[in-house]
Amino acid sequence: MAEVRVTRIAGSTAAADADAGPDEFTDEADFDDTDDYDDDDDVDDDDYVDDDEADADDDGRPAARPVIDADSPAAAAVVAVERILDTVGADVEVTLRAEHDEMSGGPVIDINGPDSGLLIGRRGNTLQSLQFIVQSIVRQQFDQDIRVALDVEQYRRRREDSLREMADRVADRVAQTGRSITLEPMTPSDRRVIHLYLGERDGIRTESVGYGESRKVQIIPERG
């Protein structure tokens, strides 16, 4: 059964075996400028404490866990994750990393344990599906457009680091060549990372193109 433990901000050094690297990208040499349009991933505009450090006060006694508002989206998300993982009998530990993370746009929940690798899937597809289900439950409960982020064995952190490194390389290439580049199709959360990371960079802009699972990020040179 899934063991649920809510912490202030949780951290883990364990690594998953799944590949966290981003897909390749394609040049758009004949790209024609198009008008920008709103994207579901665009948003208005972490420190973490290791579990071992957070578990005890200076005198060695266990530290008191903060009380999470039972009516908050974070609490609802934790409960949803617990029930799903209990149902499948996963041997994992669930911790709340952040009640509201600015980058993710909502609560961030960590999942670690012997069965955690099974929850990632190829290219993170299983994790993405679990996150979608939990997010849908929370949105239905609160009738709000709430984002929930799940991370298994730091997979999302490594994935986001890889996405940012790739975004830097592609943005440099776009700025040097003056030609737009379209990345491979990505999940909404991956596209969001790219948009936010490159949003303040001079000389280029990003937009999402395509529909459904084929939706992808385009990095475009600013023409001044």
TIDOLUM-711389 format. One record per residue: residue number from 1; residue in three letters; x, y, z of N, C-alpha, C in turn. Coordinates in steps of 0.02 Angstrom, whole numbers, padded with zeros to 5 digits. Example, Ala and Ser with C-alpha at 12.3 -4.5 7.8 and 13.67 -1.06 7.14 Angstrom:
<rs>
[1,Ala,[00660,-00284,00390],[00615,-00225,00390],[00660,-00165,00390]] [2,Ser,[00642,-00112,00354],[00684,-00053,00357],[00645,00002,00394]] 
</rs>
This chain:
<rs>
[1,Met,[00042,-00060,00000],[00000,00000,00000],[00043,00062,00000]] [2,Ala,[00016,00115,-00027],[00054,00177,-00030],[00056,00210,00038]] [3,Glu,[00116,00231,00058],[00124,00266,00121],[00127,00341,00106]] [4,Val,[00083,00379,00135],[00080,00451,00122],[00107,00489,00181]] [5,Arg,[00156,00533,00167],[00186,00574,00220],[00193,00645,00192]] [6,Val,[00161,00692,00222],[00163,00761,00199],[00217,00799,00236]] [7,Thr,[00262,00831,00199],[00317,00869,00229],[00312,00941,00207]] [8,Arg,[00356,00982,00237],[00360,01052,00216],[00378,01055,00142]] [9,Ile,[00440,01036,00129],[00465,01033,00061],[00510,00972,00060]] [10,Ala,[00495,00925,00017],[00531,00861,00019],[00583,00858,-00035]] [11,Gly,[00637,00821,-00023],[00688,00811,-00074],[00709,00739,-00076]] [12,Ser,[00738,00718,-00133],[00762,00650,-00138],[00822,00648,-00184]] [13,Thr,[00870,00605,-00170],[00929,00599,-00213],[00926,00537,-00255]] [14,Ala,[00873,00498,-00250],[00868,00436,-00289],[00859,00454,-00362]] [15,Ala,[00882,00410,-00407],[00875,00423,-00478],[00835,00368,-00511]] [16,Ala,[00793,00387,-00558],[00753,00339,-00595],[00792,00317,-00657]] [17,Asp,[00775,00258,-00683],[00810,00231,-00740],[00783,00259,-00805]] [18,Ala,[00725,00291,-00803],[00695,00315,-00865],[00735,00370,-00896]] [19,Asp,[00732,00375,-00963],[00767,00427,-01000],[00731,00493,-00991]] [20,Ala,[00768,00543,-00965],[00737,00608,-00953],[00755,00659,-01006]] [21,Gly,[00790,00639,-01058],[00812,00687,-01108],[00757,00707,-01155]] [22,Pro,[00759,00769,-01181],[00708,00792,-01227],[00717,00762,-01296]] [23,Asp,[00665,00764,-01337],[00668,00740,-01405],[00708,00788,-01448]] [24,Glu,[00720,00768,-01510],[00757,00810,-01557],[00711,00864,-01584]] [25,Phe,[00741,00909,-01625],[00703,00963,-01654],[00715,00966,-01729]] [26,Thr,[00674,01003,-01764],[00681,01009,-01836],[00686,01082,-01856]] [27,Asp,[00726,01096,-01908],[00731,01164,-01934],[00669,01182,-01973]] [28,Glu,[00650,01245,-01970],[00597,01272,-02011],[00627,01326,-02055]] [29,Ala,[00666,01306,-02105],[00703,01354,-02145],[00657,01401,-02183]] [30,Asp,[00599,01376,-02204],[00553,01416,-02243],[00497,01444,-02201]] [31,Phe,[00510,01453,-02138],[00457,01476,-02092],[00432,01545,-02112]] [32,Asp,[00366,01553,-02116],[00335,01618,-02128],[00308,01643,-02062]] [33,Asp,[00321,01707,-02047],[00297,01735,-01985],[00221,01732,-01983]] [34,Thr,[00195,01709,-01927],[00124,01707,-01916],[00108,01747,-01854]] [35,Asp,[00046,01766,-01848],[00025,01802,-01788],[00027,01757,-01729]] [36,Asp,[00047,01785,-01672],[00047,01746,-01610],[-00024,01733,-01588]] [37,Tyr,[-00033,01679,-01553],[-00098,01666,-01525],[-00089,01636,-01456]] [38,Asp,[-00142,01641,-01416],[-00137,01618,-01347],[-00127,01543,-01346]] [39,Asp,[-00089,01520,-01297],[-00076,01449,-01288],[-00098,01428,-01219]] [40,Asp,[-00127,01370,-01215],[-00150,01345,-01150],[-00093,01340,-01100]] [41,Asp,[-00030,01333,-01125],[00025,01323,-01079],[00053,01388,-01052]] [42,Asp,[00038,01445,-01086],[00066,01508,-01064],[00036,01529,-00998]] [43,Val,[00076,01557,-00955],[00051,01576,-00889],[00077,01645,-00872]] [44,Asp,[00045,01676,-00822],[00072,01737,-00794],[00135,01717,-00756]] [45,Asp,[00166,01765,-00773],[00225,01738,-00745],[00205,01676,-00706]] [46,Asp,[00692,01323,-00282],[00651,01282,-00239],[00700,01249,-00192]] [47,Asp,[00687,01300,-00162],[00729,01269,-00113],[00693,01207,-00086]] [48,Tyr,[00732,01158,-00067],[00700,01101,-00035],[00742,01078,00023]] [49,Val,[00708,01046,00068],[00741,01021,00128],[00742,00945,00126]] [50,Asp,[00800,00916,00135],[00805,00844,00135],[00762,00816,00191]] [51,Asp,[00729,00758,00176],[00685,00727,00226],[00722,00714,00291]] [52,Asp,[00785,00691,00286],[00821,00675,00347],[00834,00736,00389]] [53,Glu,[00845,00794,00357],[00857,00856,00394],[00792,00884,00423]] [54,Ala,[00736,00871,00387],[00673,00899,00409],[00639,00857,00463]] [55,Asp,[00663,00797,00474],[00630,00751,00519],[00646,00763,00592]] [56,Ala,[00695,00804,00607],[00714,00812,00678],[00730,00885,00694]] [57,Asp,[00714,00904,00755],[00732,00970,00780],[00805,00969,00802]] [58,Asp,[00831,01026,00825],[00901,01029,00846],[00915,00982,00904]] [59,Asp,[00865,00969,00946],[00877,00926,01003],[00867,00852,00987]] [60,Gly,[00856,00837,00923],[00850,00768,00903],[00779,00742,00902]] [61,Arg,[00732,00780,00928],[00663,00757,00928],[00633,00766,00858]] [62,Pro,[00586,00722,00838],[00554,00730,00773],[00522,00798,00767]] [63,Ala,[00533,00830,00708],[00503,00896,00697],[00428,00889,00683]] [64,Ala,[00390,00937,00706],[00318,00936,00695],[00303,00950,00622]] [65,Arg,[00259,00909,00593],[00240,00920,00524],[00188,00976,00520]] [66,Pro,[00193,01019,00471],[00144,01073,00464],[00076,01045,00447]] [67,Val,[00025,01078,00467],[-00043,01057,00451],[-00063,01088,00384]] [68,Ile,[-00076,01046,00335],[-00097,01070,00270],[-00173,01080,00271]] [69,Asp,[-00195,01137,00246],[-00266,01152,00243],[-00303,01096,00208]] [70,Ala,[-00349,01064,00244],[-00385,01006,00218],[-00427,01024,00157]] [71,Asp,[-00444,01088,00151],[-00485,01110,00095],[-00444,01139,00038]] [72,Ser,[-00379,01131,00039],[-00336,01160,-00012],[-00327,01112,-00071]] [73,Pro,[-00309,01138,-00130],[-00295,01095,-00187],[-00238,01046,-00173]] [74,Ala,[-00188,01068,-00134],[-00131,01024,-00118],[-00155,00963,-00080]] [75,Ala,[-00198,00974,-00030],[-00223,00917,00009],[-00265,00870,-00034]] [76,Ala,[-00306,00899,-00077],[-00348,00859,-00122],[-00304,00818,-00169]] [77,Ala,[-00250,00848,-00193],[-00205,00812,-00238],[-00170,00755,-00203]] [78,Val,[-00147,00766,-00141],[-00114,00713,-00103],[-00161,00655,-00092]] [79,Val,[-00223,00671,-00073],[-00273,00619,-00060],[-00286,00579,-00124]] [80,Ala,[-00292,00614,-00181],[-00305,00581,-00244],[-00248,00534,-00263]] [81,Val,[-00186,00557,-00255],[-00128,00515,-00270],[-00128,00454,-00224]] [82,Glu,[-00141,00464,-00159],[-00142,00409,-00111],[-00192,00356,-00131]] [83,Arg,[-00252,00377,-00148],[-00305,00328,-00164],[-00289,00289,-00227]] [84,Ile,[-00262,00323,-00277],[-00245,00288,-00339],[-00190,00237,-00327]] [85,Leu,[-00137,00258,-00292],[-00081,00212,-00281],[-00098,00157,-00232]] [86,Asp,[-00143,00170,-00184],[-00168,00117,-00141],[-00206,00065,-00182]] [87,Thr,[-00244,00089,-00230],[-00285,00043,-00271],[-00241,-00005,-00311]] [88,Val,[-00186,00020,-00338],[-00142,-00022,-00378],[-00090,-00058,-00335]] [89,Gly,[-00089,-00044,-00270],[-00044,-00079,-00225],[00029,-00060,-00233]] [90,Ala,[00042,00002,-00253],[00111,00024,-00263],[00146,00036,-00196]] [91,Asp,[00207,00010,-00190],[00248,00019,-00130],[00289,00083,-00138]] [92,Val,[00260,00139,-00119],[00293,00204,-00128],[00276,00249,-00070]] [93,Glu,[00313,00304,-00066],[00301,00355,-00016],[00283,00420,-00052]] [94,Val,[00231,00453,-00031],[00208,00515,-00062],[00221,00573,-00016]] [95,Thr,[00255,00625,-00040],[00269,00684,00001],[00251,00746,-00039]] [96,Leu,[00230,00797,-00002],[00214,00861,-00033],[00276,00905,-00033]] [97,Arg,[00303,00919,-00092],[00362,00961,-00098],[00344,01035,-00088]] [98,Ala,[00290,01056,-00120],[00270,01126,-00115],[00194,01131,-00122]] [99,Glu,[00164,01172,-00079],[00091,01180,-00083],[00071,01222,-00144]] [100,His,[00114,01269,-00163],[00104,01306,-00225],[00172,01328,-00251]] [101,Asp,[00191,01299,-00308],[00255,01314,-00339],[00242,01361,-00398]] [102,Glu,[00279,01418,-00400],[00268,01468,-00451],[00282,01440,-00521]] [103,Met,[00334,01401,-00528],[00352,01374,-00593],[00299,01323,-00618]] [104,Ser,[00277,01280,-00573],[00228,01229,-00592],[00157,01256,-00594]] [105,Gly,[00145,01309,-00556],[00078,01339,-00555],[00030,01306,-00508]] [106,Gly,[00056,01267,-00460],[00012,01233,-00413],[00052,01187,-00368]] [107,Pro,[00019,01141,-00334],[00055,01095,-00289],[00101,01048,-00326]] [108,Val,[00157,01031,-00294],[00204,00983,-00321],[00210,00925,-00273]] [109,Ile,[00201,00864,-00297],[00202,00805,-00255],[00256,00757,-00278]] [110,Asp,[00298,00734,-00231],[00350,00686,-00246],[00327,00615,-00229]] [111,Ile,[00348,00568,-00271],[00333,00497,-00260],[00399,00459,-00263]] [112,Asn,[00416,00423,-00210],[00478,00385,-00207],[00465,00317,-00176]] [113,Gly,[00506,00269,-00193],[00498,00203,-00163],[00514,00146,-00211]] [114,Pro,[00510,00084,-00187],[00529,00026,-00228],[00491,00020,-00294]] [115,Asp,[00427,00040,-00295],[00387,00033,-00356],[00382,00098,-00396]] [116,Ser,[00420,00148,-00376],[00411,00213,-00408],[00431,00212,-00482]] [117,Gly,[00482,00172,-00500],[00503,00169,-00570],[00448,00148,-00617]] [118,Leu,[00401,00107,-00592],[00345,00084,-00634],[00297,00141,-00651]] [119,Leu,[00301,00195,-00613],[00254,00250,-00622],[00279,00302,-00673]] [120,Ile,[00338,00293,-00699],[00365,00341,-00748],[00343,00322,-00818]] [121,Gly,[00359,00261,-00839],[00341,00240,-00906],[00388,00266,-00959]] [122,Arg,[00377,00244,-01021],[00420,00265,-01076],[00410,00340,-01089]] [123,Arg,[00466,00376,-01088],[00465,00449,-01098],[00419,00484,-01049]] [124,Gly,[00407,00453,-00991],[00366,00485,-00940],[00292,00482,-00953]] [125,Asn,[00270,00439,-01000],[00199,00437,-01018],[00154,00415,-00961]] [126,Thr,[00177,00366,-00922],[00136,00342,-00865],[00129,00397,-00813]] [127,Leu,[00184,00431,-00798],[00183,00486,-00750],[00137,00542,-00775]] [128,Gln,[00140,00557,-00839],[00098,00609,-00868],[00024,00591,-00862]] [129,Ser,[00008,00528,-00873],[-00061,00506,-00868],[-00086,00509,-00796]] [130,Leu,[-00044,00488,-00749],[-00063,00492,-00678],[-00073,00565,-00658]] [131,Gln,[-00029,00608,-00680],[-00035,00679,-00664],[-00100,00708,-00693]] [132,Phe,[-00117,00688,-00753],[-00179,00712,-00785],[-00240,00691,-00745]] [133,Ile,[-00240,00628,-00722],[-00298,00604,-00683],[-00304,00642,-00618]] [134,Val,[-00248,00650,-00582],[-00250,00686,-00518],[-00271,00758,-00529]] [135,Gln,[-00244,00789,-00579],[-00261,00859,-00593],[-00335,00866,-00611]] [136,Ser,[-00362,00818,-00648],[-00433,00820,-00666],[-00477,00814,-00604]] [137,Ile,[-00457,00771,-00558],[-00495,00762,-00496],[-00496,00827,-00456]] [138,Val,[-00438,00859,-00450],[-00432,00921,-00411],[-00471,00977,-00445]] [139,Arg,[-00467,00981,-00510],[-00503,01034,-00546],[-00579,01026,-00539]] [140,Gln,[-00601,00964,-00542],[-00673,00951,-00534],[-00696,00968,-00464]] [141,Gln,[-00654,00953,-00415],[-00673,00966,-00345],[-00677,01041,-00331]] [142,Phe,[-00631,01080,-00360],[-00628,01152,-00344],[-00658,01195,-00399]] [143,Asp,[-00675,01165,-00455],[-00703,01201,-00512],[-00658,01260,-00531]] [144,Gln,[-00592,01247,-00532],[-00543,01297,-00551],[-00490,01265,-00596]] [145,Asp,[-00456,01308,-00634],[-00403,01283,-00679],[-00338,01276,-00639]] [146,Ile,[-00334,01223,-00599],[-00278,01211,-00554],[-00228,01163,-00586]] [147,Arg,[-00165,01180,-00581],[-00111,01136,-00606],[-00082,01095,-00549]] [148,Val,[-00073,01031,-00561],[-00042,00986,-00512],[00018,00953,-00546]] [149,Ala,[00075,00953,-00512],[00135,00923,-00540],[00156,00864,-00496]] [150,Leu,[00168,00807,-00528],[00193,00748,-00494],[00264,00734,-00517]] [151,Asp,[00307,00715,-00471],[00376,00700,-00487],[00395,00633,-00455]] [152,Val,[00419,00587,-00496],[00439,00521,-00471],[00515,00515,-00472]] [153,Glu,[00544,00505,-00413],[00617,00497,-00406],[00655,00552,-00442]] [154,Gln,[00630,00614,-00438],[00662,00673,-00467],[00663,00670,-00544]] [155,Tyr,[00622,00630,-00575],[00620,00625,-00648],[00604,00693,-00679]] [156,Arg,[00553,00728,-00653],[00533,00791,-00683],[00589,00843,-00676]] [157,Arg,[00623,00843,-00620],[00678,00891,-00611],[00731,00880,-00664]] [158,Arg,[00751,00818,-00675],[00802,00803,-00724],[00777,00818,-00795]] [159,Arg,[00714,00803,-00807],[00684,00817,-00872],[00684,00892,-00886]] [160,Glu,[00664,00931,-00836],[00662,01004,-00846],[00732,01033,-00856]] [161,Asp,[00782,01006,-00820],[00850,01028,-00831],[00872,01014,-00903]] [162,Ser,[00855,00955,-00929],[00873,00937,-00997],[00838,00981,-01048]] [163,Leu,[00774,00997,-01034],[00736,01041,-01079],[00767,01111,-01082]] [164,Arg,[00788,01137,-01024],[00818,01203,-01024],[00885,01205,-01061]] [165,Glu,[00925,01152,-01052],[00988,01148,-01088],[00976,01146,-01163]] [166,Met,[00928,01105,-01184],[00911,01100,-01255],[00884,01167,-01281]] [167,Ala,[00842,01200,-01241],[00813,01264,-01261],[00868,01316,-01272]] [168,Asp,[00919,01316,-01229],[00975,01362,-01237],[01011,01350,-01303]] [169,Arg,[01025,01288,-01318],[01060,01272,-01380],[01020,01293,-01442]] [170,Val,[00956,01278,-01440],[00914,01294,-01498],[00905,01369,-01505]] [171,Ala,[00896,01404,-01449],[00888,01476,-01451],[00951,01510,-01478]] [172,Asp,[01009,01484,-01459],[01072,01511,-01485],[01075,01502,-01560]] [173,Arg,[01055,01444,-01583],[01056,01430,-01655],[01008,01475,-01693]] [174,Val,[00948,01485,-01665],[00899,01529,-01697],[00926,01600,-01701]] [175,Ala,[00956,01624,-01647],[00983,01692,-01646],[01039,01700,-01697]] [176,Gln,[01080,01648,-01705],[01138,01653,-01750],[01118,01648,-01823]] [177,Thr,[01069,01605,-01838],[01050,01593,-01908],[00992,01636,-01931]] [178,Gly,[00953,01662,-01884],[00894,01700,-01903],[00839,01657,-01931]] [179,Arg,[00843,01592,-01920],[00792,01545,-01944],[00757,01514,-01885]] [180,Ser,[00691,01506,-01891],[00652,01476,-01837],[00664,01401,-01835]] [181,Ile,[00655,01373,-01775],[00661,01301,-01765],[00600,01277,-01727]] [182,Thr,[00572,01222,-01751],[00514,01192,-01719],[00536,01128,-01683]] [183,Leu,[00521,01123,-01619],[00540,01065,-01580],[00491,01008,-01594]] [184,Glu,[00509,00949,-01572],[00465,00892,-01579],[00404,00900,-01533]] [185,Pro,[00349,00864,-01546],[00290,00869,-01503],[00307,00856,-01430]] [186,Met,[00277,00896,-01385],[00290,00890,-01314],[00224,00892,-01276]] [187,Thr,[00228,00869,-01214],[00171,00873,-01170],[00160,00946,-01149]] [188,Pro,[00101,00964,-01124],[00089,01032,-01102],[00140,01056,-01050]] [189,Ser,[00158,01012,-01003],[00205,01032,-00950],[00274,01044,-00978]] [190,Asp,[00296,01005,-01028],[00361,01017,-01058],[00361,01081,-01099]] [191,Arg,[00307,01094,-01136],[00304,01156,-01174],[00304,01216,-01127]] [192,Arg,[00272,01209,-01071],[00270,01263,-01022],[00340,01281,-00998]] [193,Val,[00381,01230,-00986],[00450,01242,-00963],[00487,01284,-01015]] [194,Ile,[00480,01266,-01079],[00515,01302,-01133],[00490,01374,-01136]] [195,His,[00424,01383,-01135],[00396,01451,-01140],[00421,01496,-01083]] [196,Leu,[00418,01470,-01023],[00439,01509,-00965],[00514,01524,-00966]] [197,Tyr,[00553,01474,-00985],[00626,01482,-00982],[00650,01532,-01034]] [198,Leu,[00621,01530,-01094],[00644,01574,-01148],[00603,01639,-01152]] [199,Gly,[00554,01646,-01108],[00509,01703,-01112],[00543,01771,-01104]] [200,Glu,[00597,01774,-01065],[00631,01837,-01052],[00694,01846,-01096]] [201,Arg,[00706,01799,-01141],[00767,01803,-01181],[00757,01851,-01240]] [202,Asp,[00806,01895,-01250],[00803,01944,-01304],[00819,01910,-01371]] [203,Gly,[00787,01936,-01424],[00804,01913,-01491],[00764,01855,-01517]] [204,Ile,[00726,01822,-01473],[00685,01765,-01495],[00618,01767,-01459]] [205,Arg,[00571,01731,-01486],[00506,01723,-01452],[00484,01651,-01464]] [206,Thr,[00437,01627,-01424],[00412,01559,-01431],[00336,01561,-01439]] [207,Glu,[00311,01511,-01473],[00239,01501,-01476],[00226,01426,-01488]] [208,Ser,[00166,01404,-01471],[00148,01334,-01482],[00107,01329,-01546]] [209,Val,[00121,01277,-01584],[00085,01265,-01646],[00062,01192,-01648]] [210,Gly,[00010,01180,-01688],[-00015,01112,-01694],[-00073,01100,-01646]] [211,Tyr,[-00096,01038,-01645],[-00155,01020,-01606],[-00144,00954,-01570]] [212,Gly,[-00176,00948,-01513],[-00175,00884,-01476],[-00105,00860,-01460]] [213,Glu,[-00093,00796,-01471],[-00029,00766,-01455],[00026,00789,-01503]] [214,Ser,[00007,00822,-01558],[00057,00846,-01606],[00078,00918,-01592]] [215,Arg,[00052,00947,-01538],[00068,01016,-01522],[00142,01022,-01502]] [216,Lys,[00174,01074,-01528],[00246,01081,-01517],[00265,01155,-01509]] [217,Val,[00325,01167,-01486],[00350,01235,-01476],[00391,01257,-01535]] [218,Gln,[00379,01318,-01557],[00418,01348,-01610],[00459,01405,-01579]] [219,Ile,[00523,01406,-01593],[00568,01460,-01570],[00584,01503,-01631]] [220,Ile,[00566,01566,-01626],[00565,01611,-01684],[00609,01671,-01671]] [221,Pro,[00650,01691,-01721],[00691,01751,-01712],[00648,01814,-01715]] [222,Glu,[00662,01861,-01672],[00628,01926,-01675],[00656,01966,-01733]] [223,Arg,[00612,01990,-01774],[00634,02029,-01832],[00626,02102,-01817]] [224,Gly,[00681,02137,-01808],[00677,02207,-01789],[00697,02252,-01846]] 
</rs>
